Amino acid sequence: EKDRWTQTSKDLADQIGRLVGDILLATAFLSYSGPFNFAFRNRLLNEWKASLTDRGIPFTKDVDLIGLLVDNTTIEEWNIQGLPTDELSIQNGIIVTKASRYPLLVDPQGQAKSWIKCREEKNNLIVTNLNSKYFRQNVEDCISQGRPLLVEDVEETLDPTMDNILQKNLLKAGKGWKVVFGDREVDFADGFYLYFTTKLPNPSYAPEIYAKTSITDFTVTMKGLEDQLLGRVILREKQELENGRVKLLEEVNANKKKMKQLEDDLLERLTSTQGSLVDDESLIEVLAVTKTTSEEVNEKLSSAAETQKKISVAREEYRPVATRGSVVYFLIA
């Protein structure tokens, strides 16, 4: 346990010197990369790196923006919820969840909508569209009750009454906040989040919509479609294999979450303890429990990694079928 924390401390010390440059790259990625495809995003990243080098700002040469902005546990949870596993989709998931503006998702194949619905199901997501007769009521309910709202199938313009919500023009009202929606002031509750999706494959939005929303291109890629088709093929041919893979991912995800929670609890106790650490018996007990649990979780993760390898080998037998299906789709499209 001491060796693990010592190595973690050393790694963090190394990262601090490059932190400014890495954060600049991460914020630029969140702000500007959303509307573009994978190749253009990489081109932007290389140009930003060159600009930082010219200005003498230190950064990690092979910076992993995905690893910097989100942990593996969260990514695995997104994949279980239906987000494709390719790198572009993971980047899109980060932009949707981390950007400061509400997301507008270019989603001609509907995969982003499916992921959002699954992800927000536990939070009582409401789905509506701009032409619904209950649209205004749905917006007011979600804002006041702190529920997520998905406005699907938007075109190239948005309802002007949403401007104050999109720009987060909140008014202080006592201990809470209000927002003007149309001709009414609505209580703004914590937990409210707004998503837009469009089926248009190549929409042309006005600059003000880019300024108000975080437009993100969720158009399916060949690799992403291949992975999705592989899951469908195996689900049909060897259902127990795919079910076992999903169950394994859920178990690994739960174990990693448990480990992170224990580490966070231990750090909180260490920072809040007054006086000598040696005299704090409860802290020593927490440390002992963390060590024991850490060993148990690591054993489970090691066993899961072996099982995952076996499942992956079995899955790859069906890879040519998925590849062929993906190629045929893009030939026709």
For each residue, the residues with C-beta under 8 A, 3 or more apart:
1: 4 5 287 290 291 294
2: 5 6
3: 6 7
4: 1 7 8 294
5: 1 2 8 9
6: 2 3 9 10
7: 3 4 10 11
8: 4 5 11 12
9: 5 6 12 13
10: 6 7 13 14
11: 7 8 14 15
12: 8 9 15 16
13: 9 10 16
14: 10 11 17 18
15: 11 12 18 19 22 60
16: 12 13 19
17: 14 58
18: 14 15 21 22 58 59 60
19: 15 16 22 23
20: 23 24 57 58 59
21: 18 24 25 52 57 58 59 60
22: 15 18 19 25 26 59 60 63 68
23: 19 20 26 27
24: 20 21 27 28 48 52 57 59
25: 21 22 28 29 45 48 49 52 59 63 65
26: 22 23 29 30 65 68 69
27: 23 24 30 31
28: 24 25 31 32 33 44 48
29: 25 26 32 33 41 44 45 65 69 91 95
30: 26 27 33 69 94 95 98 99 100 214
31: 27 28 99
32: 28 29 44
33: 28 29 30 36 41 44 91 95
34: 92 95 99 103 214 215 216 217
35: 106 210 215 216 217
36: 33 40 41 44 217
37: 40 41 88 217 219
38: 41 42 87 88 91 221
39: 42 43
40: 36 37 43 44
41: 29 33 36 37 38 44 45 88 91
42: 38 39 45 46
43: 39 40 46 47
44: 28 29 32 33 36 40 41 47 48
45: 25 29 41 42 48 49 65
46: 42 43 49 50
47: 43 44 50 51
48: 24 25 28 44 45 51 52
49: 25 45 46 52 53 59 61
50: 46 47 53 54
51: 47 48 54 55
52: 21 24 25 48 49 55 57 59
53: 49 50 56 57
54: 50 51
55: 51 52
56: 53
57: 20 21 24 52 53
58: 17 18 20 21
59: 18 20 21 22 24 25 49 52 63
60: 15 18 21 22 63 64
61: 49
62:
63: 22 25 59 60 68
64: 60 67 68
65: 25 26 29 45 68 69 91 94
66: 69 70 75 87 90 91 94
67: 64 70 71
68: 22 26 63 64 65
69: 26 29 30 65 66 94 98
70: 66 67 74 75 90 93 94 97 98
71: 67 74 75 260
72: 75 76 256
73: 76 77 253 256 257 260
74: 70 71 77 78
75: 66 70 71 72 78 79 90 93
76: 72 73 79 80 249 252 253 256
77: 73 74 80 81 253
78: 74 75 81 83 90 93 115 119
79: 75 76 82 83 84 85 249
80: 76 77 246 249 250 253
81: 77 78 115 118 119
82: 79 111 114 115 118 119
83: 78 79 89 90 93 111 115
84: 79 89 111 220 224 227 228
85: 79 89 90 224 227
86: 89 90 221 223 224 227
87: 38 66 90 91
88: 37 38 41 91 92 221 224
89: 83 84 85 86 92 93 111 218 221 224
90: 66 70 75 78 83 85 86 87 93 94
91: 29 33 38 41 65 66 87 88 94 95
92: 34 88 89 95 96 105 112 216 217 218
93: 70 75 78 83 89 90 96 97 115
94: 30 65 66 69 70 90 91 97 98
95: 29 30 33 34 91 92 98 99 103 214 216
96: 92 93 99 103 105 112 116 195 214 216
97: 70 93 94
98: 30 69 70 94 95
99: 30 31 34 95 96 103 214
100: 30 214
101: 166 212 213 214
102: 165 166 193 194 195 196 213 214
103: 34 95 96 99 195 196 213 214 215 216
104: 154 196 197 198 205 209 213 214 215 216
105: 92 96 112 113 116 195 196 197 198 215 216 218
106: 35 198 200 201 203 215 216 217 218 219
107: 110 111 112 113 197 198 199 218 219
108: 199 200 201 219 220
109: 218 219 220
110: 107 113 114 199
111: 82 83 84 89 107 114 115 218 220 224 228
112: 92 96 105 107 115 116 197 216 218
113: 105 107 110 116 117 150 152 197
114: 82 110 111 117 118
115: 78 81 82 83 93 111 112 118 119
116: 96 105 112 113 119 120 125 150 195 197
117: 113 114 120 121 125 127 150
118: 81 82 114 115 121
119: 78 81 82 115 116
120: 116 117 123 125 148 150 193
121: 117 118 125
122:
123: 120 147 148 191
124: 147 148
125: 116 117 120 121 147 148 149 150
126: 138 141 142 147 148 149 150
127: 117 150 152
128: 132 134 135 138 139 149 150 151 152
129: 132 135 151 152 153 154
130: 135 151 154 155 158 159
131: 135
132: 128 129 135 138
133:
134: 128 137 138
135: 128 129 130 131 132 138 139 151 159
136: 139 140 161 181 182
137: 134 140 141
138: 126 128 132 134 135 141 142 149
139: 128 135 136 142 143 149 162 165 181
140: 136 137 143 144 181 184 186
141: 126 137 138 144 145 147
142: 126 138 139 145 146 147 148 149 192 194
143: 139 140 165 179 181 186 187 188 189 192
144: 140 141 186 187 188 189
145: 141 142 189 191 192
146: 142 189 190 191 192
147: 123 124 125 126 141 142 191 192
148: 120 123 124 125 126 142 191 192 193 194 195
149: 125 126 128 138 139 142 192 193 194 195
150: 113 116 117 120 125 126 127 128 195 196 197
151: 128 129 130 135 154 194 195 196 197
152: 113 127 128 129 196 197
153: 129 197 198 199
154: 104 129 130 151 158 196 197 198
155: 130 198 200 203
156: 200 203 204 205 206
157: 206 209
158: 130 154 162 166 196 209 212 213
159: 130 135 162
160: 163
161: 136 181 182
162: 139 158 159 165 166 181
163: 160 166 167 169 212
164: 167 169 179 180 181
165: 102 139 143 162 168 179 181 194
166: 101 102 158 162 163 194 212 213
167: 163 164 212
168: 165 179
169: 163 164 179 180
170: 177 178 179 188
171: 177 178 179 180 185
172: 177
173: 176 177 178 185 187
174:
175:
176: 173 187 188 189
177: 170 171 172 173 187 188
178: 170 171 173 185 186 187 188
179: 143 164 165 168 169 170 171 185 186 188
180: 164 169 171 184 185 186
181: 136 139 140 143 161 162 164 165 184 185 186
182: 136 161
183:
184: 140 180 181
185: 171 173 178 179 180 181
186: 140 143 144 178 179 180 181
187: 143 144 173 176 177 178
188: 143 144 170 176 177 178 179 192
189: 143 144 145 146 176 192
190: 146
191: 123 145 146 147 148
192: 142 143 145 146 147 148 149 188 189
193: 102 120 148 149
194: 102 142 148 149 151 165 166
195: 96 102 103 105 116 148 149 150 151
196: 102 103 104 105 150 151 152 154 158 213
197: 104 105 107 112 113 116 150 151 152 153 154
198: 104 105 106 107 153 154 155 203
199: 107 108 110 153
200: 106 108 155 156 203
201: 106 108 219
202:
203: 106 155 156 198 200
204: 156
205: 104 156 209 210 215
206: 156 157 209 210
207: 210 211
208: 211 212
209: 104 157 158 205 206 212 213 215
210: 35 205 206 207 213 215
211: 207 208
212: 101 158 163 166 167 208 209
213: 101 102 103 104 158 166 196 209 210
214: 30 34 95 96 99 100 101 102 103 104
215: 34 35 103 104 105 106 205 209 210
216: 34 35 92 95 96 103 104 105 106 112
217: 34 35 36 37 92 106
218: 89 92 105 106 107 109 111 112
219: 37 106 107 108 109 201
220: 84 108 109 111 224 225 228
221: 38 86 88 89 224 225
222: 225 226 326 327 330
223: 86 226 227 326
224: 84 85 86 88 89 111 220 221 227 228
225: 220 221 222 228 229 325 326 329 330
226: 222 223 229 230 319 322 323 325 326
227: 84 85 86 223 224 230 231 322
228: 84 111 220 224 225 231 232
229: 225 226 232 233 321 322 325 326
230: 226 227 233 234 315 318 319 321 322
231: 227 228 234 235 242
232: 228 229 235 236
233: 229 230 236 237 318 321 322 325
234: 230 231 237 238 239 241 242 315 318
235: 231 232 239 242
236: 232 233 239
237: 233 234 318
238: 234 241 242 314
239: 234 235 236 242 243
240: 243 244
241: 234 238 244 245 311 314 315
242: 231 234 235 238 239 245 246
243: 239 240 246 247
244: 240 241 247 248 311
245: 241 242 248 249 308 311 315
246: 80 242 243 249 250
247: 243 244 250 251
248: 244 245 251 252 304 307 308 311
249: 76 79 80 245 246 252 253
250: 80 246 247 253 254
251: 247 248 254 255 300 304
252: 76 248 249 255 256 300 301 304 308
253: 73 76 77 80 249 250 256 257
254: 250 251 257 258
255: 251 252 258 259 297 300 301 304
256: 72 73 76 252 253 259 260 297 301
257: 73 253 254 260 261
258: 254 255 261 262 293 297
259: 255 256 262 263 293 294 297
260: 71 73 256 257 263 264
261: 257 258 264 265
262: 258 259 265 266 289 290 293 294
263: 259 260 266 267 290
264: 260 261 267 268
265: 261 262 268 269 286 290
266: 262 263 269 270 286 287 290
267: 263 264 270 271
268: 264 265 271 272
269: 265 266 272 273 282 283 286
270: 266 267 273 277 283
271: 267 268
272: 268 269
273: 269 270 277 280 283
274:
275: 279 280
276: 279 280
277: 270 273 280 283
278: 284
279: 275 276
280: 273 275 276 277 283 284
281: 284 285
282: 269 285 286
283: 269 270 273 277 280 286 287
284: 278 280 281 287 288
285: 281 282 288 289
286: 265 266 269 282 283 289 290
287: 1 266 283 284 290 291
288: 284 285 291 292
289: 262 285 286 292 293
290: 1 262 263 265 266 286 287 293 294
291: 1 287 288 294 295
292: 288 289 295 296
293: 258 259 262 289 290 296 297
294: 1 4 259 262 290 291 297 298
295: 291 292 298 299
296: 292 293 299 300
297: 255 256 258 259 293 294 300 301
298: 294 295 301 302
299: 295 296 302 303
300: 251 252 255 296 297 303 304
301: 252 255 256 297 298 304 305
302: 298 299 305 306
303: 299 300 306 307
304: 248 251 252 255 300 301 307 308
305: 301 302 308 309
306: 302 303 309 310
307: 248 303 304 310 311
308: 245 248 252 304 305 311 312
309: 305 306 312 313
310: 306 307 313 314
311: 241 244 245 248 307 308 314 315
312: 308 309 315 316
313: 309 310 316 317
314: 238 241 310 311 317
315: 230 234 241 245 311 312 318 319
316: 312 313 319
317: 313 314
318: 230 233 234 237 315 321 322
319: 226 230 315 316 322 323
320: 323 324
321: 229 230 233 318 324 325
322: 226 227 229 230 233 318 319 325 326
323: 226 319 320 326 327
324: 320 321 327 328
325: 225 226 229 233 321 322 328 329
326: 222 223 225 226 229 322 323 329 330
327: 222 323 324 330 331
328: 324 325 331 332
329: 225 325 326 332 333
330: 222 225 326 327 333
331: 327 328
332: 328 329
333: 329 330
